[in-house]
Amino acid sequence: MQIGIDTGMILKNQNTNWIQNLDVCFRLIDEITKLEVRQKDLIGRLARVDPEMCAQKLQAQLQVLQDRNRTLKSVAKNAFIEDDEDDEKEVQLGAEESKFDQQNALPDSTKDA
């Protein structure tokens, strides 16, 4: 009894699986496309039927975005202020170190007194 690999059968099975997977993908894409069209249609109908509800929803979204924007501006402003304060502290420390160095400097031995 001879055990052998039938490469033709393996390729045929792989092609069949690939085609089945591809078919499933195409069906899913078609279904998603149909659902997107349906969603757009329903949103359009809702806007025509109840524009006030649509406006309220948009108003709520606007409020959330404005709050988020305020928060981001506040964080950015605080970061900028803290950065400026850090810069001022570094300048003060540098001035203090320079003053200390001048006060505690050793006399220059290369100059004649």
Secondary structure, DSSP 4 states (H G I P E B T S, - for coil): ------HHHHHHHHHHHHHHHHHHHHHHHHHHHHHHHHHHHHHHHHHHH-HHHHHHHHHHHHHHHHHHHHHHHHHHHHHHHHHHHHHHHHHHHHHHHHHHHHHTPPP-TTS--
